[in-house]
Amino acid sequence: MTTAFNPELPLPPDETLITATPVEDEDRP
């Protein structure tokens, strides 16, 4: 998971997982 993420983009893995997950899709009717 460390090598998978681009080292040039210092983004938190927690936020990336939440954004990648379609949470809003489920909330939609």
N, C-alpha and C positions, 0 to 999 in steps of 0.2 A: 504493500500500500504506500510505502515511502517512495519507492522508485516509480510507481505508477503515476503519482501526482507530479506535475511539472515543478521542478525546484525554482524556476524563475517566477512562478506565481505563488507567493506566500499566502495561500488561503487556508483557512481552518477546514479540516476534513469533516467536522461536525456540520458546519453550515452547508458544505457542498452536498452532503448526503441528504440533508433536509430539503434543499432546493431541488435536487435531482428527483426526489420522491414526489409523485403526483398527488399531493395532499389535497390541493384545491379541486382536483378532478373528482375526488370522492365527495367533497362537500357540495359539489354542483348537483342539481336535481336531474 
